[in-house]
Amino acid sequence: MSSVRQGLPEGRYGRSADERADRKLKIIGSVLGVALLGAVSWIGWDYVAGEAVSAEVIKFEVASDTEVKIHLEVRKDAGVDGVCTVRSQDRDRREVGRADFTFAQRAGRVDEVVVLRTTARADAVELIGCQAAGQAR
């Protein structure tokens, strides 16, 4: 007769080296994951909190070969004057217009249609960025 070899009795000799290594890797991975999540959150919060003025182009309409009407939604602190830079491009992606628009309303959210003069027919409009009035670019 042949005997069947059985494994070691469970729990008799403590944890194996593989189980200890797995546990250490799980702990290290968890700590690094939490640290990475914290760093990304910090950077994101700093970026969002640092912007006193933000905006987005809702829509635009090419009114003629020399002007574009742009509907902007601007979000800012109520006591801050905001300045947004917008540019337009033609079909070949050459810049045909650029202007700064100031929003001095004492509201936190401003919807306004602005007119951008162009040197040729515009095909696209791009919001370059916004900032509080008086900040250096």
FENDA-V438610 format. One record per backbone hydrogen bond with DSSP energy under -0.5 kcal/mol. CO is the residue of the C=O (numbers start at 0). NH is the residue of the N-H. If there is no record, write none. Layout:
CO:NH
CO:NH
//
This chain:
2:4
8:11
8:12
15:19
16:20
17:21
18:22
19:23
20:24
21:25
22:26
23:27
24:28
25:29
26:30
27:31
28:32
29:33
30:34
31:35
32:36
33:37
34:38
35:39
36:40
37:41
38:42
39:43
40:44
41:45
42:46
43:47
44:48
45:49
46:50
47:50
49:51
51:76
53:74
55:57
55:72
58:70
60:62
60:68
63:66
65:117
66:62
66:63
67:69
67:115
68:60
69:71
69:113
70:57
70:58
71:73
71:111
72:55
73:109
74:53
76:79
80:132
81:102
82:130
83:100
84:127
84:128
85:98
86:125
87:95
87:96
88:122
88:123
89:92
93:89
95:118
96:87
98:85
100:83
101:103
102:81
107:75
109:73
109:111
111:71
111:113
113:69
113:115
114:116
115:67
123:88
125:86
125:127
128:84
130:82
131:134
//
